[in-house]
Amino acid sequence: MSYLSQNKSLKNIRYSVLDLSPIVVGGSAAESLQKTLNLAQHAEKWGYHRYWLAEHHNMQGIASSATSIVISYVANGTSTIRVGSGGVMLPNHAPLIIAEQFGTLESLYPGRIDLGLGRAPGTDQLTSRALRRDRRSDGSDFPEQLEELRMYFDPSRASEPLHVRAVPGEGLKIPIWLLGSSGYSAQLAGQLGLPFAFASHFSPENTLPALSLYRRSFRPSSILEKPYAMVGVNVIAADTDEKAKWLATSMQQQFLGLIRNTPGQLKPPVDNMDNLWSEYEKALLQKQLGSSIVGNQEMVKDKLQHFLIETMADEFMINAQIFNHDDRLRSFELVSEIFKRH
């Protein structure tokens, strides 16, 4: 472990929010989106650097499927926090559409928009076909799609004059991030000199290998002189350990539904998960949620600091699937105080 990693401090890194706009049992998409804006307004006040929304489709518990529209809604209701996608699943879209959408966002909210890109579909195969129609992309052409998208923003990248232009979009400096849960996008982000965001919140075992690959592969570019890695992490904080663990059972039930292929709306907490899962399912969940941090403020602080030393991240993106909105706000508030004070 390097001297730098040993002395990296939470107060020296940025902290941000990942929001899936969860639809809770008994709630609606409209209520979820209103709560998303409310959380973003609080996050801005508490010093969070950016607020990202994720593209998922055919999910009864997620309201952020039309990601660029929700980004516009959040950006319009805030004033300083960066707002972006974590991410847009590029294989689902024609690159020109994304260039136009994010060119429009950047034109409306200059200097505040991020474009995070993933190569996974963010949904099941049937829904992928419904989204893409006669496109047959399985993500293998992601580098080509990415380059086409970048050319719309910067036509000087093209080997010959472009006959199709992105308006708005062309000439705008919109930060592009690559997102990943394995080594593929880590290596590509490094080779292209782009910032990289890793989904440790659901792929903890791949975190350190992917970050190492990104840093080893990194080539300085006009975008970045050195690697910049953001790591997603589930953090559920409360005033007591007991309450935090209780709140976390909503997240656990959500992942249990994914394991059983029965996704649904975010469920209220339960007193005992052992009544719901088998030992095998419990082991699977602990593997998938292994990097999750749950506890009171002091415990969360200690675990975040340890995770920072382990990952040497430049930024943490906090995800918190919590049923009650007030409890969710309180969790993000407690986490913000950690970064400000320690």
C-alpha positions as CSV (number, residue, x, y, z in Angstrom):
1,M,0.0,0.0,0.0
2,S,1.4,3.4,-1.0
3,Y,2.0,6.4,1.3
4,L,-0.7,8.2,-0.7
5,S,-3.3,5.6,-0.1
6,Q,-2.6,5.4,3.6
7,N,-3.1,9.1,3.9
8,K,-6.0,9.7,1.6
9,S,-8.8,11.4,3.6
10,L,-12.6,11.5,3.1
11,K,-12.5,15.3,3.4
12,N,-10.2,15.5,0.3
13,I,-12.5,13.6,-2.1
14,R,-15.8,14.5,-3.7
15,Y,-19.0,12.8,-2.8
16,S,-22.0,12.4,-5.0
17,V,-25.4,10.7,-5.3
18,L,-26.7,7.9,-7.5
19,D,-30.5,7.8,-7.6
20,L,-32.7,5.2,-9.3
21,S,-35.9,7.1,-8.4
22,P,-37.2,4.1,-6.5
23,I,-40.9,3.5,-6.6
24,V,-42.0,2.2,-3.2
25,V,-44.9,-0.2,-2.5
26,G,-48.0,1.9,-2.3
27,G,-46.3,4.8,-4.2
28,S,-46.3,6.0,-7.7
29,A,-43.8,7.1,-10.3
30,A,-45.0,10.7,-9.9
31,E,-44.3,10.6,-6.2
32,S,-40.9,9.0,-6.8
33,L,-39.8,11.7,-9.2
34,Q,-41.0,14.4,-6.8
35,K,-38.9,12.8,-4.1
36,T,-35.9,12.6,-6.5
37,L,-36.0,16.3,-6.9
38,N,-36.4,16.9,-3.2
39,L,-33.4,14.7,-2.5
40,A,-31.4,16.5,-5.2
41,Q,-32.2,19.9,-3.6
42,H,-31.1,18.6,-0.2
43,A,-27.9,17.0,-1.7
44,E,-27.0,20.3,-3.3
45,K,-27.4,22.0,0.1
46,W,-25.3,19.3,1.8
47,G,-22.4,19.7,-0.5
48,Y,-22.8,16.7,-2.8
49,H,-20.9,17.3,-6.1
50,R,-23.0,15.5,-8.6
51,Y,-26.4,13.8,-8.9
52,W,-26.7,10.9,-11.3
53,L,-29.7,9.0,-12.5
54,A,-29.7,5.6,-14.0
55,E,-31.4,4.1,-17.1
56,H,-33.4,1.0,-16.4
57,H,-36.4,-0.3,-18.4
58,N,-39.3,-2.6,-17.6
59,M,-38.6,-2.3,-13.9
60,Q,-41.7,-1.7,-11.7
61,G,-39.6,-0.2,-8.9
62,I,-37.5,2.3,-10.9
63,A,-38.9,5.6,-12.4
64,S,-35.8,6.9,-14.1
65,S,-36.2,5.1,-17.5
66,A,-36.5,8.3,-19.5
67,T,-33.2,9.4,-18.0
68,S,-32.5,12.6,-20.0
69,I,-36.0,13.9,-19.1
70,V,-35.4,13.3,-15.4
71,I,-32.0,14.9,-15.6
72,S,-33.6,18.0,-17.0
73,Y,-36.3,18.0,-14.3
74,V,-33.6,17.8,-11.5
75,A,-31.3,20.3,-13.1
76,N,-34.2,22.8,-13.5
77,G,-35.0,22.4,-9.8
78,T,-31.4,22.9,-8.6
79,S,-28.8,25.5,-9.3
80,T,-25.2,24.4,-8.7
81,I,-25.0,20.6,-8.4
82,R,-23.9,18.7,-11.5
83,V,-26.6,16.4,-12.9
84,G,-26.0,13.5,-15.2
85,S,-26.5,9.9,-16.2
86,G,-25.2,7.0,-14.3
87,G,-25.7,5.9,-16.9
88,V,-27.2,6.0,-20.3
89,M,-27.0,2.5,-21.8
90,L,-25.5,3.5,-25.2
91,P,-26.4,0.2,-27.0
92,N,-30.1,1.1,-26.5
93,H,-29.8,4.3,-28.5
94,A,-28.5,5.8,-31.7
95,P,-25.5,7.9,-30.7
96,L,-27.0,10.9,-32.6
97,I,-30.0,10.9,-30.3
98,I,-27.8,10.9,-27.2
99,A,-25.7,13.7,-28.6
100,E,-28.8,15.8,-29.3
101,Q,-30.4,15.1,-25.9
102,F,-27.3,15.9,-23.9
103,G,-26.4,18.8,-26.2
104,T,-29.9,20.1,-25.3
105,L,-29.3,19.6,-21.6
106,E,-25.9,21.3,-21.7
107,S,-27.5,24.2,-23.6
108,L,-30.2,24.6,-21.0
109,Y,-27.9,24.0,-17.9
110,P,-24.4,25.0,-19.1
111,G,-21.5,23.6,-17.2
112,R,-23.6,21.2,-15.1
113,I,-24.3,18.2,-17.2
114,D,-22.4,14.8,-17.1
115,L,-22.8,12.0,-19.6
116,G,-22.1,8.6,-18.0
117,L,-22.3,5.7,-20.5
118,G,-22.7,2.0,-20.0
119,R,-22.6,-0.9,-22.5
120,A,-25.1,-3.2,-20.7
121,P,-28.7,-3.0,-21.7
122,G,-30.0,-2.2,-18.3
123,T,-32.9,-4.6,-18.8
124,D,-33.9,-8.0,-20.0
125,Q,-33.6,-9.4,-23.6
126,L,-37.2,-8.9,-24.6
127,T,-37.1,-5.3,-23.5
128,S,-33.8,-4.8,-25.2
129,R,-35.4,-5.9,-28.5
130,A,-38.4,-3.6,-27.9
131,L,-36.0,-0.7,-27.3
132,R,-33.7,-1.3,-30.2
133,R,-36.1,-2.6,-32.9
134,D,-34.0,-3.6,-35.8
135,R,-30.7,-2.8,-34.1
136,R,-28.8,-6.0,-33.3
137,S,-26.2,-4.5,-30.9
138,D,-25.1,-6.7,-28.0
139,G,-22.7,-4.2,-26.7
140,S,-19.7,-5.5,-28.7
141,D,-19.7,-2.4,-30.9
142,F,-19.7,-0.1,-27.9
143,P,-16.3,1.4,-28.8
144,E,-17.5,2.3,-32.3
145,Q,-20.8,3.7,-30.9
146,L,-18.8,5.7,-28.4
147,E,-16.5,7.2,-31.1
148,E,-19.5,8.1,-33.2
149,L,-21.0,9.9,-30.2
150,R,-17.8,11.8,-29.5
151,M,-17.6,12.8,-33.2
152,Y,-21.0,14.5,-33.0
153,F,-19.7,16.6,-30.1
154,D,-16.3,17.2,-31.8
155,P,-16.4,16.8,-35.6
156,S,-12.6,17.3,-35.7
157,R,-12.3,13.6,-34.6
158,A,-13.8,12.5,-37.9
159,S,-11.5,11.4,-40.8
160,E,-13.8,13.1,-43.3
161,P,-16.5,15.9,-43.1
162,L,-19.6,14.9,-41.2
163,H,-22.8,15.1,-43.2
164,V,-25.0,14.6,-40.1
165,R,-24.6,17.1,-37.3
166,A,-25.8,17.1,-33.7
167,V,-27.7,20.4,-33.1
168,P,-27.6,21.1,-30.2
169,G,-24.5,19.2,-29.3
170,E,-21.7,20.0,-31.7
171,G,-18.9,22.0,-30.1
172,L,-20.2,21.5,-26.5
173,K,-17.8,20.2,-23.8
174,I,-19.9,17.6,-22.0
175,P,-17.8,15.3,-19.7
176,I,-18.1,11.7,-20.9
177,W,-17.6,9.0,-18.3
178,L,-17.5,5.2,-18.9
179,L,-19.3,3.1,-16.4
180,G,-18.6,-0.5,-15.6
181,S,-19.0,-3.5,-13.4
182,S,-16.1,-5.5,-14.9
183,G,-12.8,-4.9,-16.7
184,Y,-14.1,-4.1,-20.2
185,S,-15.0,-0.5,-19.7
186,A,-12.2,0.0,-17.2
187,Q,-9.6,-0.8,-19.8
188,L,-11.4,1.2,-22.5
189,A,-11.7,4.2,-20.3
190,G,-8.0,4.0,-19.5
191,Q,-7.0,3.7,-23.1
192,L,-9.1,6.7,-24.1
193,G,-8.0,8.8,-21.1
194,L,-11.6,9.2,-19.8
195,P,-12.9,9.2,-16.2
196,F,-14.2,5.9,-15.0
197,A,-17.0,5.0,-12.6
198,F,-17.2,1.5,-11.1
199,A,-20.4,-0.1,-9.9
200,S,-19.0,-1.5,-6.6
201,H,-22.5,-1.2,-5.1
202,F,-23.5,-4.4,-7.0
203,S,-20.2,-5.9,-8.2
204,P,-17.9,-5.6,-5.2
205,E,-15.6,-8.6,-6.1
206,N,-14.5,-6.9,-9.3
207,T,-13.8,-3.5,-7.8
208,L,-10.1,-3.7,-7.1
209,P,-9.2,-5.6,-10.3
210,A,-11.2,-3.2,-12.4
211,L,-9.7,-0.1,-10.8
212,S,-6.2,-1.6,-11.1
213,L,-6.8,-2.3,-14.8
214,Y,-8.1,1.2,-15.4
215,R,-5.0,2.8,-13.8
216,R,-2.6,0.5,-15.6
217,S,-4.3,1.1,-19.0
218,F,-4.5,4.8,-18.6
219,R,-3.1,7.1,-21.3
220,P,-3.2,10.8,-20.7
221,S,-5.6,12.7,-23.0
222,S,-6.9,16.2,-23.6
223,I,-9.6,15.2,-21.1
224,L,-7.5,13.9,-18.2
225,E,-3.8,14.0,-17.4
226,K,-4.1,11.2,-14.8
227,P,-6.7,8.6,-14.0
228,Y,-9.9,9.7,-12.2
229,A,-11.9,6.9,-10.6
230,M,-15.3,7.2,-9.0
231,V,-16.7,4.2,-7.0
232,G,-20.4,3.6,-6.4
233,V,-21.2,2.3,-2.9
234,N,-24.4,1.5,-1.0
235,V,-24.4,3.5,2.2
236,I,-27.3,3.3,4.6
237,A,-26.8,5.5,7.7
238,A,-29.1,6.1,10.6
239,D,-28.8,7.5,14.2
240,T,-28.4,3.9,15.5
241,D,-26.9,0.7,14.1
242,E,-30.1,-1.1,14.7
243,K,-32.2,1.3,12.7
244,A,-29.7,1.3,9.8
245,K,-29.7,-2.5,9.6
246,W,-33.5,-2.4,9.7
247,L,-33.7,0.2,6.9
248,A,-31.2,-1.9,4.8
249,T,-33.7,-4.8,4.6
250,S,-35.5,-2.9,1.9
251,M,-32.4,-3.0,-0.3
252,Q,-31.9,-6.7,0.6
253,Q,-35.5,-7.5,-0.4
254,Q,-34.9,-5.6,-3.7
255,F,-31.9,-7.7,-4.5
256,L,-33.6,-10.9,-3.4
257,G,-36.3,-10.1,-6.0
258,L,-33.7,-9.7,-8.7
259,I,-32.1,-13.1,-7.7
260,R,-35.5,-14.7,-7.9
261,N,-36.3,-12.9,-11.2
262,T,-39.3,-11.3,-9.5
263,P,-38.3,-7.6,-9.5
264,G,-40.8,-5.2,-8.0
265,Q,-41.4,-2.0,-6.1
266,L,-39.2,-1.2,-3.1
267,K,-40.6,-2.9,0.0
268,P,-40.8,-1.6,3.5
269,P,-38.2,-2.9,6.0
270,V,-38.8,-6.1,7.9
271,D,-37.6,-7.3,11.3
272,N,-36.0,-10.5,10.2
273,M,-34.7,-11.4,6.7
274,D,-34.2,-15.0,7.7
275,N,-38.0,-15.4,7.3
276,L,-37.6,-14.5,3.7
277,W,-34.4,-15.9,2.2
278,S,-32.8,-19.3,2.1
279,E,-29.2,-19.8,3.3
280,Y,-28.2,-20.0,-0.4
281,E,-29.9,-16.8,-1.3
282,K,-28.4,-15.1,1.8
283,A,-25.0,-16.1,0.7
284,L,-25.6,-14.8,-2.8
285,L,-26.9,-11.4,-1.5
286,Q,-23.9,-11.1,0.9
287,K,-21.6,-11.6,-2.1
288,Q,-23.4,-9.1,-4.3
289,L,-23.9,-6.5,-1.5
290,G,-20.5,-7.2,0.1
291,S,-19.3,-3.6,-0.2
292,S,-22.4,-2.1,1.3
293,I,-21.9,0.1,4.4
294,V,-24.6,0.1,7.0
295,G,-24.6,1.6,10.4
296,N,-24.5,4.7,12.6
297,Q,-22.5,7.7,11.6
298,E,-19.3,6.7,13.3
299,M,-19.4,3.2,11.9
300,V,-20.1,4.5,8.4
301,K,-17.2,6.9,8.7
302,D,-14.8,4.2,9.6
303,K,-15.9,1.9,6.8
304,L,-15.9,4.6,4.2
305,Q,-12.3,5.5,5.3
306,H,-11.2,1.9,5.0
307,F,-12.9,1.6,1.6
308,L,-11.2,4.8,0.4
309,I,-7.8,3.4,1.5
310,E,-8.6,0.1,-0.3
311,T,-9.8,1.7,-3.5
312,M,-7.9,5.0,-3.6
313,A,-11.0,6.4,-5.2
314,D,-11.1,10.0,-6.3
315,E,-14.8,10.2,-5.6
316,F,-17.6,8.2,-4.0
317,M,-21.0,8.0,-5.5
318,I,-23.5,7.1,-2.7
319,N,-26.5,4.9,-3.4
320,A,-29.2,4.4,-0.8
321,Q,-32.4,2.4,-1.5
322,I,-34.4,3.3,1.6
323,F,-38.2,2.9,1.8
324,N,-39.2,6.0,3.8
325,H,-38.2,9.3,2.2
326,D,-37.4,11.1,5.5
327,D,-35.1,8.2,6.5
328,R,-33.4,8.4,3.1
329,L,-32.8,12.1,3.5
330,R,-31.4,11.5,7.0
331,S,-29.0,8.9,5.6
332,F,-27.6,11.3,3.0
333,E,-27.4,14.1,5.5
334,L,-25.4,11.9,8.0
335,V,-23.0,10.8,5.1
336,S,-22.5,14.4,4.0
337,E,-21.4,15.4,7.6
338,I,-18.8,12.6,7.5
339,F,-17.2,14.0,4.4
340,K,-17.3,17.6,5.7
341,R,-15.9,16.8,9.1
342,H,-13.4,14.0,8.7
